[in-house]
């Protein structure tokens, strides 16, 4: 996965994230996690999936 640098953090190209209360959210729609995990394994459609990497942003 290619990475760019943005104000001291890395941004993963190709990952768009609108979850502004996630600790890995940066800017408008960037993800700064080193890797992401999507699940659960029994999902039958996109509506059944979640980002297992989500971490609540500390205020």
C-alpha positions, 0 to 999 in steps of 0.5 A, spaced: 500 500 500 502 506 497 503 512 503 503 519 502 505 524 508 500 529 511 502 534 516 506 528 520 502 523 519 501 517 513 495 517 509 494 510 505 492 511 498 486 508 496 482 508 503 477 513 503 474 514 510 468 518 513 468 516 520 470 523 523 470 520 530 475 515 529 482 516 531 485 514 524 481 519 521 485 525 518 483 531 514 476 530 509 476 522 508 483 520 509 485 513 513 492 513 517 492 506 520 498 502 518 493 497 515 485 496 516 481 490 517 474 489 515 469 484 517 465 480 519 467 473 515 460 472 515 458 478 511 453 477 505 453 484 503 457 491 503 451 493 508 453 487 513 461 489 513 464 494 518 471 496 519 474 492 525 480 497 525 476 503 528 478 506 534 474 511 538 478 518 537 480 521 544 478 528 545 
